[in-house]
Amino acid sequence: EWAGASFGMFKSVDGPGALIRWSDVQHDESLRKKVKWTRMKGHGRTIEKLLRSYNNSPSRLLDISRQCVIFENIKDLKKCLETIIFDENVAVERIKNRYSTQYDAEATGGYRDVIINLRLISQQAQAIGAELHIVEVQLLLREYVHMKTEAGHER
């Protein structure tokens, strides 16, 4: 719903740089198979982050399960953010706005995004105990997609 309400796009299996708009695929099972869903954070990177950044405290890891939604412009990104914030099935735990004028983009090599850490709190999520897990949704302008790689933080 979030991406559909805001012209959000996802990476496509059709190759590097290929994007697919959710509103074009959400009701078409065969087209949905073209969406390249983000993988969970790898074990090595998870352990590195725990030890280096979080003093071995797993409760601080908020991005093991994540997904990136891509937008053509800031207006659509803002619409998605608002849709998530007002979704009654979601509890937003944290928002990190790297598009803020107060954010030092040099710290991330010029990369910018909005990170939302949230919990799904619907009855369905509660029935399976998923409301306890925090996940990450990354909202990204298309112009920054080339800076985001599969390797992520690999050294």
C-alpha positions as CSV (number, residue, x, y, z in Angstrom):
1,E,0.0,0.0,0.0
2,W,2.7,2.5,0.9
3,A,4.6,2.3,-2.4
4,G,1.4,2.1,-4.4
5,A,0.0,5.3,-2.8
6,S,3.2,7.2,-3.6
7,F,4.5,6.1,-7.0
8,G,7.2,4.0,-5.2
9,M,9.5,1.7,-7.2
10,F,11.6,-1.3,-6.5
11,K,14.8,-2.7,-8.1
12,S,14.0,-5.1,-10.8
13,V,15.6,-8.4,-11.7
14,D,15.9,-7.0,-15.3
15,G,19.4,-5.7,-14.5
16,P,21.5,-3.0,-12.8
17,G,19.6,0.3,-12.6
18,A,16.3,-1.3,-13.7
19,L,13.3,-0.2,-11.6
20,I,9.7,-1.3,-11.5
21,R,6.8,0.8,-10.2
22,W,4.8,-1.0,-7.6
23,S,1.5,0.3,-9.0
24,D,2.3,-1.5,-12.2
25,V,3.0,-4.9,-10.6
26,Q,1.0,-5.1,-7.4
27,H,-2.0,-6.8,-9.0
28,D,-0.1,-8.9,-11.5
29,E,1.5,-12.0,-10.1
30,S,3.8,-12.6,-13.1
31,L,5.1,-9.0,-13.1
32,R,5.6,-9.1,-9.3
33,K,8.2,-11.8,-9.8
34,K,10.4,-9.1,-11.5
35,V,10.7,-7.3,-8.1
36,K,14.2,-7.8,-6.7
37,W,13.4,-8.0,-3.0
38,T,16.2,-6.9,-0.6
39,R,18.0,-9.8,1.2
40,M,18.3,-9.9,4.9
41,K,21.5,-8.6,6.4
42,G,24.2,-11.2,6.2
43,H,25.6,-12.9,9.3
44,G,29.1,-11.5,8.9
45,R,27.9,-7.9,8.6
46,T,25.4,-8.4,11.4
47,I,28.2,-9.7,13.8
48,E,30.5,-6.9,12.7
49,K,27.9,-4.2,13.4
50,L,27.1,-5.8,16.8
51,L,30.7,-5.8,17.9
52,R,31.9,-2.5,16.3
53,S,28.8,-0.3,16.7
54,Y,26.5,-1.7,19.3
55,N,28.8,-3.1,22.1
56,N,27.5,-6.6,21.4
57,S,23.8,-5.6,22.2
58,P,21.5,-7.3,19.7
59,S,18.5,-5.3,20.8
60,R,20.1,-2.3,19.0
61,L,20.2,-4.1,15.6
62,L,17.2,-2.6,13.7
63,D,18.0,-3.4,10.1
64,I,18.4,-7.2,9.8
65,S,15.1,-7.3,7.8
66,R,14.8,-4.3,5.4
67,Q,13.4,-3.1,2.2
68,C,14.1,-0.1,0.0
69,V,11.5,1.9,-1.8
70,I,12.7,4.3,-4.6
71,F,11.1,7.6,-5.7
72,E,11.5,10.0,-8.6
73,N,11.1,13.1,-6.4
74,I,11.0,14.2,-2.8
75,K,7.2,14.9,-3.0
76,D,6.5,11.2,-3.6
77,L,9.0,10.1,-1.0
78,K,7.2,12.4,1.5
79,K,3.8,11.0,0.6
80,C,5.1,7.5,1.3
81,L,6.6,8.6,4.7
82,E,3.3,10.1,5.6
83,T,1.4,7.0,4.6
84,I,3.6,4.8,6.8
85,I,3.4,7.2,9.8
86,F,-0.4,7.2,9.6
87,D,-0.8,3.4,9.0
88,E,-2.7,2.0,11.9
89,N,-1.0,-1.4,11.4
90,V,2.4,0.2,12.1
91,A,4.3,1.5,15.2
92,V,7.1,3.8,14.0
93,E,10.0,3.4,16.4
94,R,12.6,5.8,14.7
95,I,13.0,8.0,11.6
96,K,16.5,9.0,10.4
97,N,16.3,11.7,7.8
98,R,19.5,11.9,5.8
99,Y,17.9,14.5,3.5
100,S,17.8,17.0,6.3
101,T,19.9,20.1,5.8
102,Q,21.4,19.4,9.2
103,Y,22.7,16.0,8.0
104,D,26.4,15.9,7.0
105,A,26.3,13.9,3.7
106,E,30.1,13.8,3.6
107,A,29.9,11.2,6.4
108,T,28.2,8.8,4.0
109,G,30.0,9.7,0.8
110,G,27.1,11.9,-0.4
111,Y,24.5,9.1,0.1
112,R,21.2,10.2,1.5
113,D,17.9,8.5,2.4
114,V,15.2,8.3,5.0
115,I,15.3,5.3,7.3
116,I,12.2,4.2,9.1
117,N,12.4,1.6,11.8
118,L,9.0,0.2,12.6
119,R,7.0,-2.7,14.0
120,L,4.0,-4.3,12.4
121,I,1.2,-4.3,15.0
122,S,-1.8,-5.7,13.1
123,Q,-3.8,-8.5,14.6
124,Q,-2.2,-10.8,12.0
125,A,1.3,-9.7,13.1
126,Q,0.4,-10.2,16.8
127,A,-1.0,-13.7,16.1
128,I,2.4,-14.8,15.0
129,G,4.5,-12.7,17.4
130,A,5.9,-10.5,14.7
131,E,4.9,-7.3,16.5
132,L,8.0,-7.6,18.6
133,H,10.4,-7.4,15.6
134,I,11.7,-4.1,14.3
135,V,12.2,-3.8,10.6
136,E,13.7,-1.1,8.4
137,V,12.2,0.7,5.4
138,Q,14.6,2.8,3.4
139,L,13.1,5.6,1.3
140,L,15.5,6.6,-1.5
141,L,15.5,9.1,-4.3
142,R,16.3,7.5,-7.7
143,E,19.4,9.8,-8.1
144,Y,21.0,7.9,-5.1
145,V,20.3,4.4,-6.3
146,H,23.7,4.1,-8.0
147,M,25.4,4.7,-4.6
148,K,23.6,1.7,-3.0
149,T,25.2,-1.6,-3.9
150,E,24.6,-5.3,-3.1
151,A,27.9,-5.3,-1.3
152,G,26.7,-2.6,1.0
153,H,29.4,-2.2,3.7
154,E,31.6,-5.1,2.6
155,R,35.3,-4.2,2.9
